[in-house]
Every structure is written in structure tokens, then in C-alpha cells.
Amino acid sequence: MTQEQIINRRSNRFDIECRKCERLANFLDAVKAEFPDYYCKPVPPFGDPDAEMLLIGLAPGKHGANASGRPFTGDHAGLLLYQTLHKFGLASQPTGAHADDGLLLNNIRIINAVKCLPPENKPTTQETDTCREYLKNEFTDKKVKTLIALGGIAHRAVLKTQGLVLSKYPFAHLSDYTLPSGLRLISSYHCSRYNTQTKRLTPEMFEAVFELALK
């Protein structure tokens, strides 16, 4: 049984049939018609089912996770992510080319704040809030201690699951908060193509996130 299959047995964390967001469901139907071989469904969590760390992305990329069915797999954002996870002993290999490449994660699990591909990679606030139930259920695992949010939307989504006032926990690269629940929230700029190519996020900056998380 794969790591994804073990995680997905915990059905409150993921629903492959979810169509609660009409805009997203219709968009997935349209993309599936254009690219019949693409996954085009809510993307499940991936990684160690007993992880102490959760990495929260924004949403599946059109030609990445939405195509492969695995977070950060097949797109530019996954290049830096899996390379970095491998460097810190959190991934069995430095690349994630496709969902059947044998990649395994160690002590970390990857989830998205929004599990379905949004048009122009921009989910609405309502769509993010609708998906919050699945995100929140990931945090009920008593083994989870550290959350790593990639980008401001993921950062805010985590805080909303905890019922916290956003202004008290502002987003910043390498922000590090201990939440009232005891969970630790570390945030980073997203490892998107735009951020890495403009040097807003360098490999050294991204590695600093995991150095901090592993302290």
C-alpha cells in the first residue's frame, strides 16, 4: 500500500468525489475535456501518514499536481521542493517527476489549502473556506507538531482553521509562531516559478525554512 493510499483511508482528510465548489468542479470538467489524460480531481495528501510535519501548499498546478494527481509533482514548484526535502533527509529522492516514480517522504506530509485546481491559480476566499474542513482534519493527528505554510494564502488558511485573528500572526518569510493549540507554524514564500526566477525565494532561503523547522 502506498503512502497516499494509507492517508486516504482516513476519509475525513480527503474526498475524491468532492464537488462542493461549483466553479472549481466546472473548471476541472473543462480541463479534463481538453487534457483527457490528466488527473483532474481533488488532489490527495502525499507523504508519511505518521509525520510530525505538515507542509501546506496553495492548490494544484494545472500541468503539475492536477495532471499527475500528486502534490508538487510534474511542475516547476516541485523542483526546488523535492530537492530541498531530499537534502534534509525528508524525501527518498531529489525529484518528483510523476506519481509512480517511487518517491517516499519521511516525517513530512504535503497537503494543499485548496485541493482542486482553481482558474489562474487563484482560489476565491469562499473556496478556500470550503476546503478548510479537510485541512483542519489533518491537524487533529496528535503526531503533528509543525506546520510549514507556503505563501500567504496557506498561512491564512491555517490560522482560520484555528479560529485565530490573522493580524496577530502576520505572514512573513521565516515567520515562526507557536499557536494556542500548541502547533508550531512556520511560513515561507511559495516555491513557485515566479518567486524562484525573480530570486524572491532563493534555494538558500528555502533551505533556511527546513533548518528552522528541524531545530
N, C-alpha and C positions, 0 to 999 in steps of 0.2 A: 504494500500500500504506500502511495506517495505521500509526501508531506501535505500536499493540497487535499488529498482525499481524507487524511486524518483530521485536518482542520474542518473540512466541510461536513463532517459527521456532526459537528456542533452547529446545527442548523440555524440557531438564533444569531449567528455571526454572518450569515450569507444566504441569499435566496436567488438561485439562478433563474427563477421564473418571475422575479420582481418586475412589475411594470407600473409602479406607483406614480412615477413622474411621466406624464403623457408626452411632454416634449422630448425627453430623452428616449423613451420607448419608440416613438415615431422616427427619431433620428437614427437609432440603431437599425430599424427596419430598412430605412433608406440606404444606409451604408452597406448593409448585408446584400441588398439588391445590386449595388454597384460592385461589391467585392464578395462574391459568394463563398470564397474560401476562408473569410475572416471569421473569428470567434463571435463577435457582435452580441455579447450578452453581458450581464453584470459580472465583473471580474472578481474571482475569489481571492481571499488572502493567500499568501505564499510564505513558507518558511517553517521554522521549528515550532511545532504545536505546543511545546513546553518552554517557549522563550521567555526570558526576563525582559527583553527589549522589544518594543514595537516601533517600526518606522512607518510614519503616516505620510503618504503622498497626496496629491490633489485628486486626480482622476485618470482613467486610462487614456493613453495617446491613441489617436486614430490608427496609425500604422505600427503601433507598438503593442501595448497590452490588449487593446481592442482587437488586434489581429491575432495575437498569439494566445491570449487567454491567461497570461501570467503577468503580474505587475513588473513594469520596467524591463520588459523583455522584447527585444526587437526594435527599440528606438534609441535615439541619441542619449536620452537621460540615463538609460541603464548602463551606458559605457563607463561613466565615472562612478556610478553607484556600486556596481558589482566589482569593479577593480578595487575600490576602496574597502568594501566588505571583505574581499579576499585578503587584502593586505593586513587586516586586523584579525584574521582567523575566523571571520563570521560567515564566510562562503567557501564552498569546496573548490571553486574555480573562479577566475577573474572575469569571465564573460557570461552573458545570458542571452544567447542567440535565438533560442526557440524553446518551447515549453517541454520538449522531450530531450533536452541536452544533458540531463543527469545532474544539473546544479542542485546542491543542497545547502541550506542555511543552518548556521549553528548559533543558538541562543538569541536569534532575532527573527521576527516575523514582519512581513511587509503587507500593509493594508492601504486602502485609499479612503479619503474622506468622502468621495463620491465614487460609487462602484461602476457607473456606466459612463460611456464616452459622451461628453457634452459638446454641442456645436462650438467651434472655435476655441475649444479647451476652456470654456468659461461657464461653469455651472451657476445657476441662479442661487440666491440665498435660500429660497424655498426648497430647491433640490438638495442643497447641502443639508438643510434641516431635516428633510425627509429621510435621508440616508443616515442620519445621526444615530438612530436606534441600533443599526448594525455596528457602527463604530463604538458606541458605548458598551455594547455587549462584549467587545474584545477586552475591555478594561476590567471586567468582572473576574477575570482569571487572576487568582491570588498570586500566581508566579510572576506576573507582570509588575515590574518596578519602574522602568524607564521608558518614556515616550520620546521619540525623535520626530518632530514635525518638519516637513519640508515645505516651506513657504507660508505666507501669512494666512491663506485660507485654511490650510490644515491646522495651523496653530489655533486659529479662532474656533474651528470645529471641535478641537479637543476641549477647549475651555467651556464651550457651550454644553458638551456632554456632562461637565462637572457642575453646571449651573453657576459659573463664576462670571464676575464683572470683567469684561475684556480690558478696560482701561487700567486695571490693577496688575495686569500681566501683559504688557506691550510686547509685540513681536520685534525681535532683532536677531541678527545672525549671532549665534552662540549665546542667546539668552538661556538662562538656566533657573528654573523655578521648582520649588517643592510645593506642590498643591496641597490643599487641606486634606485631601483623601490619602496623602502620603506618596502619591505618584510623583515622579520627577519628570518635568517637561523641559526638554532641550530643543531649541529650534534652529533652523538653518535656512539659508537661501536655497531655493529649489535647484536641483542639478539639471535644469533644462538646457537645451541647446543655446537659447538666448543668453542665459546667465553665464554659462561657461565660455562661450565665444566672445562675450564682451568683457570677460575677466571680472565680472561682478562676483563670481564664485570661482576661485582657483582650486586646483587639487589640494594644495596645502591648507586652504581654508576649510575644505570639506573634510579632510583628514582630522582637522582640529575638533570637529564635531564628535567624532568617534573616540578620539583621545579623551575628550571631556566625559563622554558617556561611560567609558570603561574605567574611569577613576573610582 
